[in-house]
Amino acid sequence: MTAIAALTAQLMQQGGLVVAGKSDKIRLIWVALLCGGHVLLEDVPGVGKTTLAQALGRLLGLDYQRIQFTADLLPADVIGAQIFDRDQQDFRFHRGPVFTQLLLADELNRATPKAQSALLEAMEEQQVSVDGQTMALPKPFFVIATQNPQSQSGTYPLPESQLDRFFIRISLGYPDAAVEQDLLMGKLGRQRMADLVPILLPADWPELLGQVQQVELSGAVLGYIMRLVQKTRDPALCVVGLSPRASQSVALAARAYALSFGRDYVVPDDVQAIFPAVAGHRLKALSAMSSESLLTLILDSVDVVGTR
């Protein structure tokens, strides 16, 4: 457990060289990866989403590929395609960039729904199917996708089925003044990428992914999670509440969050820390309430000890 805490500290320290002041966001991404989940980074262009994803690929020792999603992108540009080989007089499958360990799907919501759907099977089953043939993806396989706000032109909304494939959704936000000043002076940012030293190897991942399930989730904390989930299913509050898959994600993320601090047990603070990132993109409020306000209302109205 303490080894995971040490890795977490290294990851946040080195990640802070390129995207400073976002250690809490880096921890949440690390939590998602420890759970074998995928990450959606949603924010305006230019706040470091792509840079952070590239830095994590380098730090975590994973093979890395990037796809720039555009309106004319085709599913074959993601998965690959059968191409006729004149020498062999036969069709041969040329693998697309999805055959990697860490895939950056940059500006995912600028592609059409047809191109977006090319990732659905890969994210859920860690495999792709082409012409009736199923091919496994490398292990581990993670997707870090970025998307721009829906208010910007040229974007297509991600359907609920696609959003549910993402373990967490976070927003980086603007840097504070001191961090931005260091960025302007060249002390931080993409230019520090060469200074990053990998802290893991691909062979380390199977053991890492198995440690999350060893973290104890007591009956009291499990009851708290269940009350939060049930609150999201209140028809007077949400049009769409959390599914059983989402509730599993909340429990798993709480375990991984505790693990990132070197603890082998979950406390309610762990649940509260991960709940907005895990639940926010899966909920739809009944009113015009913002996602942040809805999440705050749910957390404030559910008692930790279940006395009300």
N, C-alpha and C positions, 0 to 999 in steps of 0.2 A: 504493500500500500504506500509506503513512504517513497518507493522508487517512482511511482506515478506522480506523487506530489513534486518530486524533484524534476521530473520531465516537464510537468506543467510550468514550473518556475522558469526553466530554461526556454520553453516555448514562448512564454509571455515576454521574457527579457529580450530574446533575439527578435521576435516578431515586432517588439516595440522599436526596433531600429528602423523599420520601414514604415510602420503605421503606429505612431506613438499615441499614448493616452487612451488606448482602446484595449487595455488588458482584460477588462471584463468581457468584451466581445470575443477576444481571442480564446478566453477560457470556455465560453459557450460553444464556439466552433469545435474546440478540442473535445468537449463533452459529447457533441454529436458524433464526431469521428470515433471516439471510444465505444459508442453504441452501434457503430456500423451504419450510421445515418447520413443523410445528405443535407446540404446547407443551402438556404436561399438568402442572399444578401440583397436587400432592397434599399435603394437610396438614389439620390441625384447623381449624375455623372461627375467624376473628378474628386471623389472623397476617399479613394484608395481601395475600392472593392477588388478590382483586378490585381492590384499590387499585392494585397494581402493574400489572395488565393495563390499567387505565384510564390510568395515567400513561404507559405505553408507547405507547398509541394517540395520546395528545396529542404526545408527543415525536417520534414517527416520522412525523407528518403524514399519518396514515391515517384514512380514514372508519371510524367505530367504531360497532358495535351490540352490545347485550348481550341474552342470553336467559337468563332464570332457569328452569332445568330443574326441574320438579316432577313428581309422580307422575301428574298428569292432563294433562300436556303431550302434544299430538298432533303427528305429523310435519308437518301443514299449518301448525302454529304456527311451525315452523322454516323450511320451504321457501316456503310461500305456498299459495294455493288459487284455483281457478276460481270466480268469483262472478258471478251473473247480473246484467247491467246492463239495467235496464228501459228506459232511454232508447235504448240501441243494440239492444235485443232480442237480445242475444248474451251469451255468457260471456266475461268478461275475467279475465286472470290478475293477481291482486294479489300482488306480491312479498313474501316474508317477510324477516325480519331477516338471513337468511343472505346476502342480496345486499349485501355490504359488503366492505371490505378487511381489517378486523380484527374478528373475531367473538369475543366473550367468551361461552363456553358455561359459565355459572356453575352449580356443583354438578351437573355432568353425570351423575353416577351416582345422582342422586335421581329421574331419569326412568326410565320403563320401557324395556326393550330396543328396543321398536318405535320409540319417540321418539329413542333414541340412534342408531339405524340411519339416521335421516334425514340425519345428517351424513356417512355413509360415502362416498357418491359425491362430495359436495362436497369432502371432504378429499383424496380420491385423484385425482379427475379435474378438480377446479375447475369443476364444472358440476352442474346438477340436472336431473332429468327429471320432468315432470309430464304425465300423459295422453298419453304418447308424444312429447312435445315436449321437446327438450333446449335448455337455456339456459345460456350461459356466465356464470360469476361474474366480478365485477370483478377486475382484476389490479393489484397482487398480492393474493392472498387467503391470510390466515392465520387459524388458530383457536388461541386460548389458552383451554384448558378448565381448570376447577378441579374437584377431586373431594375428598370427605371420606373419611376412613379407612373401610374396609369394616366395621370393628367397630361403627360407629355405626348406629343404627336408621334405617330408611327408605332404605337405599341398595341399589342393584342393581349387581352386579359388571360391569365392562366386559369384553366378550368379547375373546379374543386378537386377533381381526380388527380390532376397534376400537382396541385398544392399539397395534397395529402401525402404525396411521396416524399416531401421534404420533412426531415425530422425537426428542423428548427428554421425560423425566419428571424433575421435580425437586421437592424439598420445601424450603420456606423455613425452617422451624424457628422456634423462639421467639427474640425479640431478646435481646441481652445486657442487663444491668442498666442500663448507662449510656444505651443507645439508648432503652430503655423509659422511663427517667426523662425524657429529652428529649421523648418522645412524650406523656407525661402533662402536660408543661409547655406543649404546643402548638407546639413548635419543629419537629416533624416530622409526617408523616402526611397524611391527606386534605386538611387545611386548607391545605397547601402546594401543592395542585394548580394553583391559579391562577398560581403563580410559574413554572411550567414553560414553557419556550420551545421550540417545534418546532425540531428540528435537521435535518429532512429534508422534502422534498416528495414527493408520489406520483410525479412525473416522474423522481425520482432513483433509483427502485428497479430499473428494468431494468439499468442499468449496475452497480449494487451486486451484484445477483444473479449477474452474469456474471463478477465478479472472483474468486470462490472457486475456480473451475476453473483459474485461472491459477497457483495456488499449487502448487509442486513437491512431489510425493510420491515420494521416492526408493525404490529397490528394497528397501533395508534396512528402511525404515519400513513399507513395504507388507508385507514378510515378517513383521514384528512383528504387524501387524494380523491377518494370516492365521493366525498361531499362536494369537492370542487367540480368534479366531472358532472355530478347530478345537477349542480347549480347551472351549468352551461346548457342543460337540457330543459330548462324552465321555458315553456312556450311564451311566457310573458316577457322574457328577456332576450332570447336568441331564436332566430329562425332556424339556424343550423347549430347544433351542439356538438360536443366531442364524441367521436365514435369509439368503440372498444379499442381499435388500433391506436387512436390518439391517447386513450387513457394508459395503454401499455407504454407508449412513448414517454408520457409524463413520469411514470414510475421508473423507467429505465434511465431517463435523463437525471432524475434526482439521485439515483445510485451513482451514476458517473460523476455528477457534480461533487458528491461527498468524496468519491475516490480521488478527485483532482486535488483535494485538500489533505489526502493521506488518511482519511477516515474509512472505517469498514462498517459504518452504520449511517443511516439517513436521519436527518432532523428536519422539522418543518421549514426552517429557513432555506434548506436546499430546495424544497418543493416550490417555495415562493420565488426563489431566484430564477428557476428555469421555466416556471409556468408561462410567463408572457411569451417567451421565445418559442415554446413548443405548441402552445394553444392558440396564439393570436391569429395565425393565418388560416386556422381551421374553423374559426367562429364567424358567425354573421349575426350582427345585432338586429333586433326587431325594429328599433328606431334608427334615427340618423346618428346615433352615438358613435364616436370614433372607437377604433379598436383599443387604443390605450385606455380610454375612459371605461370601456366595457370590462377590460381585464382588471382594472383597479377596483371597480364595483364588485366583481366576483370575489376577488381576494379579500376585500374589506368586509363582505357580507357573510363569509363562511368562517365559522369559528374553528380554531385549531384543535380544540379538545372536544368538540362536538356536543357542547352543552345547549346549543340552540339550533 
